[in-house]
């Protein structure tokens, strides 16, 4: 049982890692740049709210 479960995982691992790894590095840098932008926008918004109330 364990050997059979490990077999499909090993076959799918390198198969997906090979073609996916090549296509992923391109969209990854684009997503990383977009992530910090939206994450930094909503954070400063809630901070000035309590500051203005005080």
MARZA-66710 format. One record per residue (C-alpha): residue in one letter; x, y, z. Coordinates in nm, 4 decimals, always signed. Layout:
TORNU;rest;x;y;z
TORNU;A;X;Y;Z
...
// end
This chain:
TORNU;rest;x;y;z
TORNU;X;+0.0000;+0.0000;+0.0000
TORNU;X;+0.2659;+0.2493;+0.0991
TORNU;X;+0.4780;+0.1682;-0.2049
TORNU;X;+0.1792;+0.2087;-0.4392
TORNU;X;+0.0816;+0.5453;-0.2890
TORNU;X;+0.4414;+0.6704;-0.3095
TORNU;X;+0.4762;+0.5517;-0.6713
TORNU;X;+0.2058;+0.7856;-0.8182
TORNU;X;+0.3284;+1.0776;-0.6065
TORNU;X;+0.6860;+1.0334;-0.7312
TORNU;X;+0.5715;+1.0034;-1.0945
TORNU;X;+0.3470;+1.3120;-1.0730
TORNU;X;+0.6089;+1.5083;-0.8740
TORNU;X;+0.8858;+1.5287;-1.1378
TORNU;X;+0.6308;+1.5318;-1.4231
TORNU;X;+0.4578;+1.8435;-1.2852
TORNU;X;+0.7781;+1.9990;-1.1484
TORNU;X;+0.9476;+1.9748;-1.4907
TORNU;X;+0.7039;+2.1600;-1.7227
TORNU;X;+0.5371;+2.3560;-1.4417
TORNU;X;+0.8696;+2.4817;-1.3012
TORNU;X;+0.9542;+2.6353;-1.6394
TORNU;X;+0.6157;+2.8054;-1.6848
TORNU;X;+0.5813;+2.9063;-1.3175
TORNU;X;+0.8947;+3.1269;-1.2773
TORNU;X;+0.7525;+3.3695;-1.5331
TORNU;X;+0.4114;+3.4366;-1.3644
TORNU;X;+0.5650;+3.4108;-1.0143
TORNU;X;+0.7619;+3.7407;-1.0331
TORNU;X;+0.4512;+3.9152;-1.1676
TORNU;X;+0.2324;+3.7853;-0.8845
TORNU;X;+0.4919;+3.8767;-0.6208
TORNU;X;+0.4990;+4.2376;-0.7422
TORNU;X;+0.1171;+4.2601;-0.7371
TORNU;X;+0.0893;+4.0987;-0.3906
TORNU;X;+0.2915;+4.3634;-0.1981
TORNU;X;+0.1001;+4.6464;-0.3667
TORNU;X;-0.2564;+4.5455;-0.2572
TORNU;X;-0.1320;+4.4172;+0.0812
TORNU;X;+0.0320;+4.7537;+0.1629
TORNU;X;-0.2814;+4.9498;+0.0583
TORNU;X;-0.5427;+4.7946;+0.2960
TORNU;X;-0.2986;+4.7946;+0.5905
TORNU;X;-0.2449;+5.1752;+0.6102
TORNU;X;-0.6196;+5.2374;+0.5707
TORNU;X;-0.7268;+5.0770;+0.9055
TORNU;X;-0.4328;+5.2386;+1.0875
TORNU;X;-0.5303;+5.6045;+1.0148
TORNU;X;-0.8914;+5.5288;+1.1146
TORNU;X;-0.8194;+5.4616;+1.4867
TORNU;X;-0.5558;+5.7375;+1.4833
TORNU;X;-0.8099;+5.9970;+1.3636
TORNU;X;-1.0678;+5.8860;+1.6222
TORNU;X;-0.8138;+5.9279;+1.9001
// end
